[in-house]
Amino acid sequence: MSEVLNIVMICLVMMVLLFYARKFRNRQVQKAGMNIVNDLRSKGALDPASAVELPYVQRKLLRIGFRDDRPKVMKQMVQMGIVGVTETGMFYLNESQIPKPEEA
């Protein structure tokens, strides 16, 4: 094979790998969001009166093991209004703000 063809093939393989890496990462973030929603539902935190503390909200200084996306996703969900925060720092789920899956 010529050198140009080798470079083109390597570029194509790198683009495919980048695509799948981003897709995998997005799936992990979505899964973290669903875990937060399911956790709040299972604890019955559906309004400010029934709000609960969540141990994984604060990032840990010393992280050992796999990446934990829940603090980052929780911050985004609070900004979007999906999760509410009380004055005391407790969290509850705002069911009316959860986006509905679009029908195909």
N, C-alpha and C positions, 0 to 999 in steps of 0.2 A: 504494500500500500504506500501511497505517496505520503509525504509529511503533512501536506495540507489536509488530506482526508483523515489522517490520524487526529489532527487538531480539531477538526469539525466533529468527529465522533466523540472525542473527549468532552467538548463543549456540550454536545447533546446529552451525553450521559450525566454531566454535572447539572444541567437544567432539569432533567427528570428527577435526579436525586434531591435537588432543592425543592421541587414541587411537592414531592412526597414527604419531605421533612416538614415543610410548612403545613401540609394537610394533617400530619400526625400531631403536630404541636397545637393546631387549632382544635383538634378532637380532644386533646388533654384539657385544654382550657374550658371547652364546653362541658366536659365531664365534671370538672371542678364546680362549675356553676350549678349543674344538676344536683351534685352532692350537697351543696349548700341549701338549695331549695328543698330537697328531700329531708335534710336534717332539720330545718326549721318546721316543716310540716309534721314530721314525726314527733317533735317536741311540743307541738300545738301552739307555736308562736305565730299567731295569725293576726294579732293586733297589739297595740302598745301595752295593754294591760297584761298580756301573756308573754311579753318579750323575755328572751333568755340570753345568757352569756354564751359566747362561743370561744372555745380555747384557741382556735387556730386563726383568729383574726389578726393578732399581732405577729409580725415577722420575728423570727428568732435570730439572735445575733450569731449563734453558732449552729449552723445547719449541717447536719450529718445525714446522708441518705439521699433519697430522691427529691426532686424539686417539688415544692408545695406551692401550687398556684392559688390556693384558696384565699390568702390575704389580698392578693392583687385583684382577683375576681370579685371578692366581697366589696372592695373599694369601688369597683366599677358598678356593681349592682346597687350600692347605696347612691351613687351619683345618678343612676338611671331611675331611681325610685322603686326598684323592685324589692329592695330590702330597706326597711326603716330603722332608724336608730333613736332610742329614747335619750332623754337628757342624762341618764345614768350610764349610758354606754351599752345598753342591752339592745338586742336585735330582734326584729319580727319581720314576717313575710307580708308584703303588700300584694295580695293575690290579683287585684285589679290591674296591676302594672305588668304582670308577666305576659310577654308576647305570645300570642297563639301561633302554633305552627301553621304555616300556609298550606292550603290544600292544593294538591297537584292536579 
